[in-house]
């Protein structure tokens, strides 16, 4: 069976999976340009903002294992649709709530929606990749990045044009609801076996894969939640323009994932992994050393390209290891990995309170060196 026929034979669920990744990326990235405005509106310092982001992360982290259980009982389609709606319906509240308590409650609910959708789409993607018998995980994650670029870029542009944050977030919600219609028609309701447990404690090599995936998503989370604040508070950019830093990051992240499967086929998994890890680390070093907007822009582009295919390769590796059943391993790696993007930025806020935000990004550069330990893990049987 040719690769083209394999994909065409299940075209509706493949397309629905791509759209679901786009929705997840668009929804979470729509929050990024609002962060500097929220910080300014409430008059918060870096440490206080970090605590609010921690509430967002707690809501997400709590929902991750629960979302996996719900997906096995009710199917990915129903669970994804419910939590995607939950996220975008609470988003307007993030633009108008004026007290830390009300904002924290809204962020907790928003985090629940984002965390659940992230886990469910990866469960669905692993299932679909196995059905087509070819590597397509990078392509799915490319749509997440495209959604991130579209979400951050669109919201940043609308804010720059003077449209109120409330009206911008309402428009985001309407757009996402329209996108949910084709995913409902194509998404599967039987992605996982019915005996999948509520929570899978990782063991063996899965712990290492999950830990390194945590590092990757912590690096990505720092771009989502703190790059705008870094540009506005350290480099004196306007709060209405600071979201464009994440947009540059998302551009190369998206391009790298769209090209990822072809690059891996030409160069091999291990070479792509090593080059990606080095490029991402170098980008964080440049952020720390940068003294001009051009250097900062190059650093965001480098980080996006470097991180683009690391997470998809970790998910592929988690499905090919032998110490745990595939479904359990993917669930564990998803939870550990996404906790990096959701809880990690709160850690960065704590570091920023102690060593400044500039110094916190230097700490990330040092931590990213640990990715080199994953070189031997990325050696799947298929090339």
LINRAGI-V329226 format. One record per helix or strand of 3 or more residues. SS is the DSSP state (H for helix, E for strand). FROM is the first residue (numbers start at 1). TO is the last residue. Records with the same first field share a line. If there is no record, write none. Layout:
SS=FROM-TO / FROM-TO
This chain:
H=3-8 / 11-42 / 46-74 / 76-96 / 100-132 / 137-160 / 165-186 / 205-234 / 244-267 / 269-289 / 293-307 / 310-320 / 326-374
